[in-house]
Amino acid sequence: MQLGAFDVVVVGAGFFGATIAERVASQLGCTVCVIDRRHHIGGNAYSELDAETGVEVHRYGTHIFHTNSELVWNYLRRFTDFTDYRHRVFTVAQGRVYSMPINLATISAAFGRQMTPREASAVIAAEAGAHGEQPARNLEDKAVGSIGRTLYDLLIRGYTQKQWQTDPRELSADIISRLPVRLTYDDRYFSDRFEGMPRDGYTAIFDRMLKHPNIAVRLGVDFFDVAETMRPQQLVIYTGPIDRFFGYRCGSLGWRTVDFEREVHDVADFQGAAVINYADEDVPFTRIHEFKHLHPERHHALAKTTIYREYARFAGRDDEPYYPINTQADKKTLDSYRTMMPAHPNVIFGGRLGSYKYLDMHQAIGAALKSFEHQVRPFLAGADMLEPMILSD
């Protein structure tokens, strides 16, 4: 395989890489080779039909498209129509079901009585205030100071323990932002302006983005096995792990990964919702996905359904990384790698792995569109490569 024949090489066929490949081919008329070590396009957003049930499943967990960016929304609508799906999530704790994120129904159920918005606000403020005004020393301090002890112990502590396999009192407070609390009965998981499921599924989006005649796709190819076939200073869009690009010279960055256990059940509906979280520590999995509920507009002839049970753990180098841990040590390691980036002026680092940031799909697309305008286009026009950008939205 000769990568040197192309104007641009894109490493990784997820949303960041596919967006830049599509823009380069359609707007600049340049040739692009998209390579991915996996045997499918779409990155972690990849979806496929389950052969046994006919249900479209998300191999790497439920993905819901949502954004406040009209630019990103309109861009993606070039490749898909969206349904009017609105995502709702529930948490099982101590044998009862609670609506998430925390809203007035959640609070009323947790305290065992109906509350007005003012009453709910006062109860949470009293519990949070009782925790004290001192700076948060760890994740638990920050969470309890935000939502109080009752909601934290019921809905957050056990789930966090399972997700990170670490006592929340030993986790950095930086891991979470302030937990959202809605003092209404609004139970939508997202509050963005635009939300929906791609009508034909996620993989169809990538098929359409990458079908341009100037784009070649090569799957099952590891970039580091073919990098020697490139030309000097050929433009590379790199969306793989940044620490691997530099040979782990400054150490490995920390990631969380997830494992899925697939089950098929001979029922039309297993749990009544797309995603249900399990907060109790004695339940080994963190959540169950039932993908049929993502497309209620579809007809499924078989009275069968596919579910995935999700388990969280630390990621090794051979695992699929999902969530950056981003400890202080990780931040120092990342800074060390960033000091090496100017030595590779023909390489743009992006995507979740290349930037070591947890990016939602809309953020990855937005970052790619920004990179195309401010880095890719100038480079291919013969301008000097700009300083490395920290692409996050």
N, C-alpha and C positions, 0 to 999 in steps of 0.2 A: 504494500500500500504506500503510495507516494503522496504525502500531504503537501509537498512543495508545489503541486500543480494548481493549488487553490489560492485565492486571494486572502481568505480568512479561514482559520481553523477554530471551531467551537468545540470545546471539551465539555460534554454534558448536555443531554437533550431535555432538560427540565425547562421551566418557564423562562428563566433568565437567558439561557443559551438559545432556546428556540425563538424568543422574541428578537434577539440581536441578529440571528441568522436570517429571519424573515425580513427584517428591515434592511439588512445589507443587500440581500438579493433583490428585493422589490424596489427599493429606493435608490440604490447606487449601482445596480446592475453588476455587482461583483459576484464571484463564485465563492461558495462556502462549502466546507466539509464539516458536518456535525458527526462527532464520534461519541460513543458512550460504551462503557465497559459492561453495562447491562445489555440484555437482549431485547429491550423494548425502549421506545421513546416515552417521554412524559415525566421522567424522574419519579419523585414520590407521588405525583398526581396521577399516575398511570391507573387506568381502569380497564376492566375486561369482563366479559360475560362468563359467569360460572357455568361450566358445561352441564352440571348435574341439575341445576335449578333454573337456568336462564336468567338469573338475577345479575345485573351489572354490579360488580364489587370493586372496591378500591383496595388494591393489594397492600397499600401502605397506610391504611386507616382512612377514616371518613374525611373528605375534603369538601368544604362548602365555600363557594365563591361569594365574596362580599367585599365592598370597597366604598369609600366616599369619593374616590377620584373619578370624575366624569371622563377624563382623558383615558384612564386605564379601562374603564367600563366600555367606552365606545371603541377602543382598540380591539378588545377581545370579541366584541360583537361582530367584528368582521369575519370571524371564524366560527361563530356559534350563536344560536338563539338560546335564551335562558327561560327556564320555567319561573313560576312565581313562588317557588319553594321558600319557606321561612323556617330556619332551623330552631328547634327547641330541644333542650337537654334536661335530663332529670338525674338526680343522685339518689341512690338507695343507701340509707344509713339506719342501722339498728332496726331493720325490718320495715321502715317506712320510706315513702317516696317524696322527694323535695324537688321543687323547680329550681333550675339554675340558669343564669347567675342569680345571686340572692336578690329576691324581690319581696314585695309585701306578702305574697302567699307563702314564701319560704319562711319569712320571719314569724308570721302568725302560726304556721305549723310547728316550727321549732319551739316556740314558747307556749304552745297549746291553747291559744286564744286568739280571737280576731282582734286585729289592731288597726288603728287609723295610722296614716303616715306620720303624724306628730308623735303618737305613742311609740311607734316602732323606732323612730329616730331617737327618742329619749332613752329607750331601753338600751339601744346599741351604744349611745354616747355614754351612758352611765357605766356600762361594763368596760368600754374602752378606756374611759377616764380612770376607772378603778385600777387599771393596769399601770398607771403612772405616766408621767410626762418625760421620762428619761429616753435618750436616743435608743432606737432599736438595736439590740446587740446581735440579733439573729432573726431568721424568718419567722419564728413563732412570736417573738416580741412585736414584729411589724404587723403580723396578721391580727393578733389579739388587740393591738392598739388601733386597728382599723375597724374590726367588726365585733369585737368583744369575745369573751371566753366561750359562751354557749354555742354560737354559730361556728367558731373555729374548731372546737372539740368535736362537734357533730359532723361537720361537712368538709373540713380542710385538713385537719391534722393527720388522720389515717391515710387519706388519699395522697397527701404530700409524702408521707413516710414510704408508701409503696412506690410512688413515682420516682423518688430519688434514692430509695433504699438507705436513707440516712435520717436520723432523728432531726426533726425540724429545728430543734434548738442548736444543732450543729451546722445548719445551713446559713449561708449569708443572707442578710436582709435584702441585698440587691437582687436576689433571684426573682422576687415578686414586686410588682408595682402595687399601689393601693388597690385593695380588692373592691370591685364595684358593688354598690348596693343601690337598688332601685326602690324607692318608696312608693311604688305603684304596682299594679298587677300585670305589668308588661312582662311577659315571659319569653320574648324573643331573645335568642342567645346573642345575636348581633344587632347593633343599632345603626348600622351604616345605611347610607341612602340607597345603595344598590345591593341586591342579594338575589341569588337564584342558583339553580343547578343547570349546567349545560345540557340542552335537550337531548343531544346525541351522545353524551358522555364526554369525559375529559380526553380520552385518547383520540377521539375524532377531531378535537381542537388541534392537537399536535400534528395529526395527519394533514390537516388543511394548511397549517402554518408552514410546514416543511415540504409541501408538494411543489414548490417553485422549481422550474428547470435548472436554475443556477445553484440549487442546494443538493448535495449528495449526503446521504445518511449511511453511516457505517456502525453497526451494532456489534456488541461482543468484542470491542476493541479497546484495549488499555492504551491511553495516550502515551505512557512512558515506554511502551513497547515499540512505538512507531515514531516517536519524536525526532529520531535521527534523520527521518526522511524530509524534514522541513527545511525551508530556505532560511538563511540568516535574516533576522529582523522581520520575519513573516508574522502577521498579526495573529495572536492567539487570544481567544476568550476562554478563560479557565474558570470552571465552576466546580472543580473537584476540591478536596480538602487542601487548604493552603499549607498545612504542615507537611503533607506528602510532597507537594511541589518542591519544597526546599529540602527534601530528604530527611525530614525530622531533625535537622541539625540543631534546633533550639528546643527540641523535645516535642512530645505529642500534646495536642490540645484535647481538653476533656469534653466528651459528648455523652448524652443519654441516647439509648436506642430502645426500640420496642420489638417484641415478638408477638406473633399472632397465631392463634389456634383456630383453624377453620372447622366449623361444624355445619352439617346439613340436617334440618329438622323437617319431618313430614307434617308440617302445619303451615297454614297460609301466613300466620303472623306469630312470631316467637315472643316479642316483648312490647309491641305497641308503639315503638319509637325508634328513630335511627340510632341514637346513642344514649346509653344509660351508664352513668358512672357508679362505681361502688366504693364508698368511702371507708368502710370498716376494714381494719388491718387484717382480720382473720379471713377475709376474702382475698385470694392471691392475685387476682387480676384487677386492673384499674377500671376497665370499662368493657362493654359489649357493644359491637356495631351490628346493626341489622340493616343492610343496604337497601332492601326493598322499599323502605320508607322514604328514601331520598327521591324517589320518582313515583309518587302516588298516581300520576297520570298514566302510567304504563299498565298494560294488562299482562298478568302472568298466568298462563294456563295451568301450571302445575301448583298443587297445594303443598309447595315446599318453599323453604326459605334458607338462606345462607347467613350465618353469623360468624363474626370473628371475636374471640376473646383476646384482649390486649394485656400484655405483661411488660413492665418497664424494667430496665437494668442499665448498668454502665456499658458503654460501647468499647469494644476492642478495635484494633486497626482493620480487622476483616469484617466488621459489622457495618450495617447501614446506619450512619449517624443521623439523628433527628433533632435533638435539642442541645444547643451549646450550654455547657455547665457554667462557664464564664466566671470562675473563681478569680481571686486576685492573682494567683499563679498563672492562670490561663491568660489573663490580660497582659501580664508581663511577657509571656511567651508570644502572644500575638503581636505585641509591639516590636519584639525582636524580629519577627518575620516581616513586619511592615518596613523595617529599616533596610531589608534586602530587596524590596520591590523595585526601587529605582534602577537597580542593576539589570532589570528586565523590562526596558521601556516598551517592548512590543507585546507585553502580556497585560491583559486586563483581568483582574480578579473580581469575580462576582458570584451572585447566588448565595444560598445559605452556607454552603461549605467554603466557598472561596472568600467570603467576607467574614466568616465565623459570627454570623448574626442569625437569630431566629426570624426569618422573613416569611410572612404569609404570601400566598400566591400573588395577590394584587401588589404587594410591596416588591416582589421579585420582578414583576412586569414593569412597574413604575421605575425601578432602578435600572432595568435594561433599556427602557426608552430614554432615560437621562444619559446613560452611558453611551448609547448610540449617537446622540446629538453632540455630546461634549468630549467624547474620546474617540469613538470608532470613526465617525465621519471625518474629523480633522486628520486622524492618522492616515486614512486611506486617500485623503486629498493631498497628502505630502507634507502636512504640518508636523511640527515636532510634537511628540506625545506629551500630553499635559501631565501635571503631577498626579500621582495616584489619588483617586477619589474614594471616599468612604460612602458607598452607595447603600442607602437604607430605605428609600421610599421612591 
